[in-house]
């Protein structure tokens, strides 16, 4: 049995011997402020699988005790940023925490919840025995978890740098990573292999930041020089992570994502010379590249993608892998599965109203556990949120966008913990119509309410394409940059619509700039107005 299984069985053995309802959480210490929840086991139902693998911040309520004491006990109601960890244990329960050391360095701690007004000496003795038994196994696991967390956030943080330079690459990488994760699970690969494929997918195209956008987005055929420059993005990737031993195996997957089994790829590897992880990444990038709209063409249907995959079977792609992938993508893109992708690490913008002001705060999904979602904030504005406040979040998930309504459980300046109360998919292929409309575009300062003092500039513009997810507008000046957050005021027909949006693309077409504004956090009322206007316009154009 692997080490992980032995540790969980050991914990369950001790928890089962406790006569009262109890739960034991095993945390590894990442830093003074961050911990990793390795496992959570209940005396009556076993593992709480949805809680495993969460990276959490220290709860302020017992931060001082955890820092200064080897063990401590809390009786009565437990105040925590993460109430779901203590769900089911009432006010007459107790919490007992005991650290585990490697030499003089604390590397982990166990957290016992028990349905008693205090923890008995007998129960504390059981925890002492458990800690002694685990102390021989946990040091190696601690190093492994530190390594994995370091690799994960090396990938996520590096990818985040790409967002303002190349947003198309940024979102493409998350979609490819989600698809690769799903396919890897179906291949029944080992957990480390699945993680490596996911991490490699996140970084596979970040070497494009050295390639001009006018080459990457070129509609005509590339020259030989331009093609060689595009190919250089894989070698650029090696330079980014040079001398980082934790990233070596991940980079060695990502650099080979343009190899073909017939040997006609970038480096000429063929067949079994190509790592299986790179084969998975290659096919996932191909699928997303075809399915997604590009500057030179709209995205293809699932049927068209399947046709191309069959044509390229045993040419570009491994034949057995193609056979496995086709039914997976048919279910994913036709919405026959509820797979959401990997939530952790994805960028989000929280939208909420406070004192009639619209507030926008950038963040990143820190954890996802059942109906619980944690978002770390890029600006210290979390104190604006109170218990039970409602927020809207939109999260990309392979072929769809999740539109989430959530209630605030707790909030600090830089972290908010949410309970999801409603979730739906937004349409994958948006409605769009050619329509010249006047609009006002207000540049916003993120995390501040919409008022005159918080508006950097107000620009009059005209749309030429208006859609349910985004719009295109043209300008003679580059008045906005990628990543700018704006509020659009537009009046198609007889209804004024307020649309929060972010600038996702700016293309210079011979001195005329085409700017794409991606919508986010639309409330139901504004979303309904947009759909009504577009349907009405479609009827007009059809009857004309």
N, C-alpha and C positions, 0 to 999 in steps of 0.2 A: 504494500500500500504506500502511496506517495506521502511525503511529509505532511502536506496540507490535510489529507484525510486523517492521518494519525492524530494531529493536533485537535481537530474537531471532535474525533471520537473520544479523546482524553477529556476534553471539556464536557462533553455530553455525559460521560461516565460520572463525573463529579456533580454536575447539575442535577442528574437524575437521583442522586443519593440525598439531595436536600428535600426535606419533608414538606416544604411550603412552595407555593407558586413562585417561580423565580426566572430570571433571565440573566445570562452572562454575556457581556460584550467584551471582546478582545481588541484592544487598540494598539497599533504601533505608533511610536512617537516619531514624527517627521522633523519637527522643530518645536520651539517653545510655544508656538501659536497654532500649529497644525498637527492633526492626528489622522491616522488611517484606520478605519473600522474594518478589521480583517474578517471577523465573523460575529454573529449574534445568535445565541442558542437559547431557546425556551425549554423549561422543564417539561411542559406538556405537549408542545408541538414540534420540537426540534429546531432546525435552522430557519432563520428569517432571511431567506436568500436575497430578497429585494434590498436588504440593508448592506450587504457585503460589498466591500471595495469603495466605500464612500470616503472621500478626503474632506474632513470637517475641521472647522476652527474651534479653539477651546471656548467652552461656554464661560462667560464672565462670572457666573454664579459661583463656580468653584475653581476658578483659574489660580487664585492665590494658594489654595489648599493643595492643588495638584503640583504646583511649583515647589512648595516648601516641605511637604510631608511625604513619607513613604507610603502611608495609608491613612484614610480618613473615612468617616461615616456621616451621612446626611439623613435625617429622619423627617418624615412628613412630605409635603408636596415639594416636588423637584422643579425648580425654575431652570429652563434650558432654552437655548436657541433652536434646539432640535426636539420638540415635544414628541415626535413620532418614535423616538428611541425609547421613550418611557410609557408609551401608550398601553393601557390595560392595567397599570399599577396605580392604585388610588392613594388618597392622602395618608392612609395608615401604613404605607409601604416605606422601605428604607433603601438607601444606596450605600454600598461599600466599595471603595476603590483601593486597589493595591498595586504598586509599581513592581516592574520586573527589571532587573539590572544586568548589564554586562560589565563586570568589574564595578567601577564607581559611576558608570553612565547609565541612566534610565533609558531603556529602549522600547518598553511597552508597559501597558497596565491593563488589569482586568477590572471590570465594572460589574458588580453584582447587584441586581435589583431583586428584592424579596418582599413578599406580602406579609411583613411583620412590622410592628411599630419600632423595633430595634433589631440589630443583627446580633444573634447569639454567639457566644464564644465557640460553640461547636461548629457553627457555620463558618466562622472566621478561620477555624482550624482546618476545615475542608479546603478553603481558598488557599491557605498557606501551603498545604500539600500539593494542590494543583499548580501553584506558582513554581514550587520546587521541581515538579515533574516537567513543566514546560521550559524551564530555564536552560536546559541543554539543547533544545531544538530551536528556540526563537531567534538567537543571534543571526544564524544564516538566513532565516526568513526575513529578518529586519533589513539586512543588507540587500536582499533580492528586491524587497518592496521599495527601498530608497532608490535603487537603480532603475526600477520600472517607472516610478513617479518622475524621476529626473528625465528619462527618455521621453515620456509622454509630454511633459511640459517644455522640453527642448523643441519638440515638433510643433506643439500648439503656439508657443511664443514666437518661433521663427515664422510660422505661417501667418501669424497676426501682423507681422511687419509688412507682409505682401499686400495686405488689404487695401491700403491707401494708394499703392502703386498699380496694382493689378487686381481689382475686385473680382473680375471674372474668374481668374485663377483661384482666388481665395474660396469662393463658393463651390467651384468645380471640385476642389480638393476634398471638401467635406462630403459632397455627394458621392464621389468615387470611394472615399473611405467607408462610408455607410454601406455601399453596395458590396465592397470587398469584405467587410465584416460579415455580412449576411451570407455571402457565397462561401467564405471560409468556414463558417459554422456548419453549413451543409456538407462540406468536404470532410467534416469530422477531424479537422486538424487539432493538434495539441493547443492548449491555451496560449503558450508562449509564441507559437507560430501565428495564431490568429492576431495577437497583439502586434507582432512585427509587421504583418500585412497592413493592419490598420494604421500604424504609425508611418510606415513607408508611403501609404496612400496620401496621408496628410502633407507630406513634403515633396512628393514626386515631381512637381512642376515648379517649385519655388526658384529654381535656377533661371526661370524666364525673366526675372527682374532685371537682368543685364541685356535683355533683347528689346529693342524699341517696339512700342505698341503698334506702330504703323506696319511693321513686318508681321507681327503675330496676328493682326486683324486684317491683313491684306486679302482682298477679294480675288485678285488675279493670281496666276501661277507664280510661285516664288522662283527667283533666279537661283543658280547654283550657289552663289555666295550667300544669299539669304537663307537657303536651305541648310547650309553648313552652320550658319549662325544659330538657327533654330535648334539644330541638333546639339549645339553646345550646352543646352540647358541641363543635360545630364552630367556633364563634366563640371559645370558650375556648381551643381549640387554637392559634389565631392569637396569642393573648396570651402563651402559654407561650414561643413562639419569636420574639416581636416583636424586630425589629432584628438578627436573626441572618441575615446574607446567605447563609451556606452552606446554610441550611435553607429558604429561600424557595420554591424550586421543589417541594420535597418537601411542604411545608405546603399548597401550592396544589393538590396532588393529594389530600391527605388530607381537606381541608375539603369537597370535592365528592363524598364517597363516598355521600351520600344523594340525589344527583341521579338523575333518571329521563330516559330518552330522549324520553318524551312531554311533558316539561316540568313534571311535577307533583311535583318534588323540593323540597328545602329552599329553594334559591335560584332555582328556575324555569329553570335552564339546560336546553336540550333538544338532541337529536341531536348534530351535530358541534360544538356549543358546549361539550360536555363533553369534557375531555381523555381520550384513550383509556386512560391509566393509571388515571384515576378510575373509568372504566367497569369495568375489571378489578377494582379494589378493591371496588366496589359489589357485584358479583356474588359475589365471594369472601366478603364479610361476610355476605351473605344466605345462602349455602350453609352456612357454619359456624354461623350463628345457628339455622338449622333443624335441623342435624344434632346439635347439642349439647343435652344436657338443660338445661332452664330451671326456675326455681321453679314456673312455672305449667303445665308440660307436659314429657313426655319427648321426647328427640330423635327426629326423623323418619328413616325409611329412605331409602336412595338412590333407590328407585323413587318415593317420595312427593316428594322434592326435585326429581327430573327432571320430574315432572308439573307442579309449580309453575313451574319454569323455562320450560317450554313455554307455559304459560298467560300468562306475563309477557313472552314474546318480543315485541319491538318496542313494549312498553308501558313496563315499568320498565327492561328491559335491551335492549341492542343485539342484534338477531336473529342476526347472524353470530357474535357472541361466544358466545351461548347454544349455537349449533350446535357450536362448537369445544369448549366447556367440558363438555358432557354426557358424551362418551366419556372425558374425562380423569378426572372425578370418579367415574364408574362403575368405572374401573380402580383408582383410589386407594382408595376406600372399600370395594371388594370385594377388596382386597389382591392385585391382579393386577400390581402394580408394586412394586419395592423402593425407591422414592423415599423418602428419610428426611427431606427438608426441609433447611433450612440449620441446621447444628449450632452454628456460631459464635455466641456471645452468649447461648445458652440457659442458664437456671439449672439447677443440679444439686445434689444432696446426695450426697456420698460416704459409703457405709456400710462399715465394716470392724471387725473384732475385733482387739484387741491385749491380750494378757494376760487373755483371757476377758472383757474389757470391750468393750461396744458403743460405737463412736465414730461420730459424725455430724459432717461438716464441710460447710458450705455453700460452693458455688463456682459458677463460670461457665465454660462451654466457651470456651476461648481459641482453639483451632484443632482441625481435624479433617482428617487426611491419610491416606487409606487405612485401615489398621488402627490408626493412631496417633491418640491423643486427648490434648489438653492442657487442663488445668483450672486456672484461677487461683483461689486460695482467699481467702475473705473474712476469715478469721482465720489468723494465722501458726502453723498446726498441722501443716504438711506434713512436718516432721521426724519425726513419729510413724510415717511410712510408710517402709519400707525396700524395697530391690530385690527384686522378685518377689512382694511382698505382693499379696494379691488384694483388690479392692474391688468393690462393686456400685454401679451408677449407673442411674437411670431418667431418660430424656430424652423429653419430648413430641415427637411427630412427626405432624402433621396429624391423622389419625383413629386414631392408635395411640400406645402408649407403648413405647419401646425399653427393654428390660431388659438392661443391659450388664454382663458380668463382664470385668474387666480386670486386668492385672498391672502393677505399678509398674516403670517403666524408670528413672526418677530422680525425686527430690523435693527441693524447697527448702522454706523456711518458707511461702512463699506461692504455690507452683506445683508441680503434679505432672504428670508425663508418663507416659502409660499406653499399653499395648498391649492392644487388644481381643482376648480369647480366646474369647468366646461372646456371642452376641447373639440375642435373640428378641423377637417382638412379644407384648405382653400383650393380652388381649382388648379390643376396642374398646367393646363394650357389656357391662358387668360383670354378673355374677350378683348378684341382691339378693333378700333375703327379709325379711319382717316378723318380727321375733324380739326378744322382751324378754329381755335377758341382763344379768347383773351383770358389771361390769368395773372394774378399777383403772386409772386414768390417771395416769402419772408424768410430770410436767413436767421436761424435760431442759434442761441447758445445752449448747448445741451445742459439738462438738469435745472434749467431756470424756467419760470413761468413765462407765458407769452404776454408780454406787455411792451409798450414802446421802448422802454429803457433796455430791454433785452433783445431788440431787433438790430442786427448788424447792418442789414440793408433790405430794402424792399424794391423788387425789380418787376417791371411789367414785361410779360413775354407772351408769345403765341404758341399754342400746341400745333403739332401736325399729326400726331397719333395719340389717341386717348384710349386707355385700357382699364381693366379692372384691377390690375396689379401695378401698372406703371404708365407713364406717358413720356412722349418725346417732344422736345421743344427745340427750336433753332434760335441762335443768337449770333450777332456779328462780333460779340465780345465774349471772352472766356470769363464770364462773371462768377461762375461757380467752379469748385474743384471737387474731385472724387472724394466722397466721405462727408461732404457738407450736409448738415441736417436742416431741413426747411419745412415751412408750413405753406401749402398751396391753397389759394382762394380762387375758385373757379365757378362759373355759372353757366353750365350747359342747360338749355331749356329755361325753366323758371325757378330752379332751386340752386341756391348758393351752397357749395360743398367745401368743407375744410378738410384738407388731406395732409397728414404728416408724411414726409418722404425723405429719402436720402439720395444724394447724387451718386449713381453707381457707374456712370460712364460719361466721358466727355470726348468727343471725336472732332478733330479739326479737319473739315472737308473743304479745303481751298479757301480758308478765311472765314467760312461759316461754321459755327460750332453747333453740333448736335448733342444735346444733353438729355440723358435718360434719368428720370426721377422714379425711384422704386418706392411704392407705398408701404407703410407698415402701421400696425396698431390701429387700423380703421375700426371705429365703433359700428354697430349694426346699422344705425341710422344713415351714416355717411356712405357705408358700403351699399346700402339699398338705393340711395340716390344715384350713385355711379352706375349701377346696373340698370336702373330705370332709364337713365339718359342714354346709355349705349344701346339698349334694346330699341329705344325710340328712334335713335339715329340710324340703326340698321334697317328699320322698317322704312324710313324716309329714303335711304339710298336704294333699297330694294325696289321701292315703288317708283323711283325716279328713273 
